[in-house]
Amino acid sequence: MSIEQRNIAHEFDGDQLESVLVTDGTGQALPGVILIPSVMGITDLEIGWARDLAGRGYNVLVVDMFGKQFRGAARDVMFGEMGRVGKDRANLRDRLLSMLELARGQSEVDSTQIAVMGFCFGGKCALDLARTGEDIAGVASFHGLFDPPGLPANKISAKVVCYHGWDDPMVTPDAVVALAKELTEAGADWQIHAYGHTGHGFTNPNATAQIGIPGVEYQAAAARRSFAALYDFLGELFA
């Protein structure tokens, strides 16, 4: 097996985007995973996760949510982009649906077997894709934001799992309970894994340096446990 990756140029609402498809190199159509990065966009961390997943039998589309010119941009610039892209949740939903169609259009992705995973802002995006009611096998949110989009509710067909740091300053216990209620009312098959003594951004070894906000830090045990649970979740989806 030889892991391969290629950049894919695409456009949404005037933004020139460049996502990255990571595959096992065989050209075979395999179950696909859409990986939505954090506010910092595509970095070597996300590419590394995608390469690991490609070695486990999934072809992975790491999506560019903001624009290729922002690759490697400073924290304050990226927070501004998150605000721009995320302020209109209906438009964000349409952006995410365009990412789903991009994944479905890749020959290396089995368009009938797609999961979505996201981190921080990307976790919120993963949940918003589930909320569309699209035919997706499952979504996984890592230290995602749980605020509802304020759009008409749909039945959620995707299985949903959230990996959450209990001490996350951006997602209070009340928000966790509210999400559980929302997912239950939408008919979803859902799980929420909460990790004690764990804040926001716990999968990212560079979280403190990149974000610089109290309560945002790497937690090795939670990172290990959440990814172990993810591998089990994907195995269940695509058994």
C-alpha distance (Angstrom), angle and dihedral (degrees) to the residues before:
residue distance angle dihedral
M1 . . .
S2 3.79 . .
I3 3.80 115.0 .
E4 3.79 110.5 -136.3
Q5 3.79 134.0 -174.2
R6 3.77 135.4 -169.7
N7 3.76 134.8 -177.3
I8 3.80 118.3 -118.6
A9 3.80 118.2 -157.2
H10 3.80 115.7 -149.0
E11 3.79 140.0 150.0
F12 3.77 139.2 -131.4
D13 3.79 127.2 180.0
G14 3.79 92.2 -21.3
D15 3.82 94.9 -47.4
Q16 3.80 114.6 125.6
L17 3.80 104.2 -140.4
E18 3.80 134.2 -173.1
S19 3.78 117.7 -163.2
V20 3.80 125.3 -177.7
L21 3.81 125.7 -128.3
V22 3.81 113.9 -155.7
T23 3.81 116.4 -167.6
D24 3.79 141.5 169.7
G25 3.80 89.4 -109.1
T26 3.80 96.8 -117.8
G27 3.81 96.1 103.2
Q28 3.79 89.0 -130.2
A29 3.81 118.5 141.1
L30 3.81 104.7 -112.6
P31 3.79 134.1 171.0
G32 3.78 106.9 -68.7
V33 3.79 131.2 -135.1
I34 3.79 121.7 -161.1
L35 3.81 107.8 -151.2
I36 3.81 115.2 -160.1
P37 3.82 112.8 -164.9
S38 3.78 128.8 -141.6
V39 3.80 125.1 -95.8
M40 3.82 88.5 -71.4
G41 3.81 91.7 67.3
I42 3.80 125.5 -142.6
T43 3.81 112.8 -6.0
D44 3.78 135.6 159.5
L45 3.81 88.0 -89.8
E46 3.81 93.5 64.1
I47 3.80 92.0 42.9
G48 3.80 88.8 52.6
W49 3.79 91.9 51.9
A50 3.81 89.8 48.1
R51 3.80 91.9 50.8
D52 3.80 89.8 50.7
L53 3.81 90.8 51.5
A54 3.80 91.2 47.2
G55 3.79 87.5 56.7
R56 3.80 88.5 54.2
G57 3.79 95.8 56.0
Y58 3.82 104.9 -86.1
N59 3.78 129.8 109.3
V60 3.79 109.5 -139.6
L61 3.81 133.1 -151.8
V62 3.82 110.3 -159.0
V63 3.79 101.7 -160.1
D64 3.78 128.7 -142.6
M65 3.80 106.8 -138.8
F66 3.79 99.1 176.6
G67 3.80 114.1 31.4
K68 3.78 136.8 -72.7
Q69 3.82 91.8 -103.8
F70 3.81 89.3 66.9
R71 3.82 95.4 59.5
G72 3.79 105.0 128.5
A73 3.81 95.0 3.7
A74 3.80 122.5 154.3
R75 3.79 123.3 -85.8
D76 3.81 96.1 -106.3
V77 3.81 91.5 50.4
M78 3.79 91.4 51.1
F79 3.80 93.3 47.3
G80 3.80 87.0 54.3
E81 3.78 90.1 51.3
M82 3.79 91.5 49.5
G83 3.78 88.5 54.1
R84 3.80 92.2 48.5
V85 3.80 95.8 47.1
G86 3.80 96.3 38.4
K87 3.80 103.0 42.4
D88 3.83 94.8 83.7
R89 3.80 105.2 50.8
A90 3.81 93.6 -171.5
N91 3.80 89.9 55.5
L92 3.80 90.1 44.0
R93 3.80 88.8 53.1
D94 3.80 90.1 53.3
R95 3.81 90.9 48.1
L96 3.80 89.5 52.5
L97 3.79 92.5 47.7
S98 3.81 88.3 53.7
M99 3.83 88.1 54.7
L100 3.79 89.6 51.5
E101 3.80 90.8 52.2
L102 3.80 90.0 47.9
A103 3.81 90.1 55.3
R104 3.79 92.3 46.0
G105 3.80 89.5 52.9
Q106 3.81 95.6 58.7
S107 3.80 114.3 100.7
E108 3.82 90.9 -141.9
V109 3.81 91.9 58.6
D110 3.79 123.2 79.2
S111 3.80 97.8 -133.6
T112 3.82 91.3 -153.6
Q113 3.82 92.8 56.3
I114 3.79 112.3 54.7
A115 3.79 131.7 144.7
V116 3.79 128.2 -177.1
M117 3.79 129.1 -145.0
G118 3.77 129.5 179.2
F119 3.77 142.6 176.0
C120 3.84 127.0 -137.5
F121 3.83 103.7 -40.7
G122 3.79 85.5 9.9
G123 3.80 89.1 55.7
K124 3.79 88.9 55.8
C125 3.81 88.1 49.7
A126 3.81 91.6 50.7
L127 3.80 89.6 53.5
D128 3.79 90.6 47.5
L129 3.81 89.9 54.6
A130 3.79 89.4 52.6
R131 3.80 88.9 49.0
T132 3.82 90.5 59.5
G133 3.81 89.1 69.7
E134 3.81 90.8 -127.7
D135 3.79 118.6 160.0
I136 3.81 97.3 -97.1
A137 3.80 122.1 147.2
G138 3.79 94.9 -135.6
V139 3.78 147.6 -33.8
A140 3.80 130.1 -138.8
S141 3.80 122.6 -161.5
F142 3.81 119.2 -162.5
H143 3.83 113.4 -161.3
G144 3.79 86.1 -27.1
L145 3.79 129.1 170.3
F146 3.79 112.2 -105.4
D147 3.82 103.5 -161.5
P148 3.83 109.8 133.1
P149 3.81 118.4 -118.4
G150 3.79 97.1 -126.6
L151 3.80 91.5 -126.9
P152 3.81 128.2 126.7
A153 3.81 109.2 -71.0
N154 3.79 121.4 -112.7
K155 3.77 131.7 -166.2
I156 3.81 106.7 -94.6
S157 3.80 112.0 -132.9
A158 3.81 96.2 175.7
K159 3.77 121.0 90.3
V160 3.80 107.8 -116.7
V161 3.79 131.4 -150.2
C162 3.80 126.8 175.5
Y163 3.80 124.7 -165.5
H164 3.80 105.9 -158.0
G165 3.78 136.9 178.7
W166 3.81 107.0 -133.8
D167 3.80 92.0 -144.6
D168 3.81 93.4 50.2
P169 3.84 104.6 141.0
M170 3.81 90.9 -154.5
V171 3.81 96.3 54.3
T172 3.79 115.9 45.4
P173 3.81 124.9 -159.6
D174 3.81 87.7 -104.8
A175 3.80 89.2 58.0
V176 3.81 90.3 51.5
V177 3.80 91.3 52.6
A178 3.80 90.5 46.4
L179 3.80 91.5 53.1
A180 3.80 91.2 49.3
K181 3.79 89.1 52.5
E182 3.80 91.8 47.4
L183 3.81 93.2 49.6
T184 3.80 91.9 46.5
E185 3.81 92.0 51.4
A186 3.83 89.8 48.5
G187 3.82 90.2 55.5
A188 3.79 94.3 -116.8
D189 3.79 126.5 160.2
W190 3.81 95.1 -127.4
Q191 3.81 143.7 175.1
I192 3.80 131.3 -175.9
H193 3.81 117.1 -163.8
A194 3.81 111.2 -164.2
Y195 3.80 120.5 -165.9
G196 3.78 118.7 -153.7
H197 3.82 122.7 -129.9
T198 3.80 87.7 16.1
G199 3.79 129.4 123.2
H200 3.78 136.3 -171.3
G201 3.80 123.7 -48.2
F202 3.78 94.1 22.4
T203 3.83 95.9 156.5
N204 3.81 94.1 57.5
P205 3.83 117.1 84.6
N206 3.82 87.8 -162.3
A207 3.82 96.2 47.5
T208 3.80 97.3 114.0
A209 3.79 94.9 46.6
Q210 3.80 94.9 43.1
I211 3.80 99.9 44.0
G212 3.80 104.8 24.2
I213 3.81 95.9 -160.7
P214 3.83 123.4 130.0
G215 3.79 111.3 -104.9
V216 3.81 93.8 29.3
E217 3.79 109.4 107.9
Y218 3.77 145.0 125.5
Q219 3.80 117.5 -92.4
A220 3.79 110.6 -170.5
A221 3.80 97.3 -162.4
A222 3.80 93.6 50.0
A223 3.80 90.5 45.8
R224 3.81 91.5 52.4
R225 3.79 94.4 44.2
S226 3.80 94.7 46.8
F227 3.80 94.0 50.5
A228 3.81 91.2 46.9
A229 3.80 87.6 53.0
L230 3.81 90.4 47.3
Y231 3.80 92.5 55.2
D232 3.80 88.9 51.9
F233 3.82 90.8 47.6
L234 3.82 93.1 51.2
G235 3.78 90.4 46.9
E236 3.79 89.4 54.0
L237 3.82 92.6 48.0
F238 3.78 95.5 50.7
A239 3.81 102.4 31.0
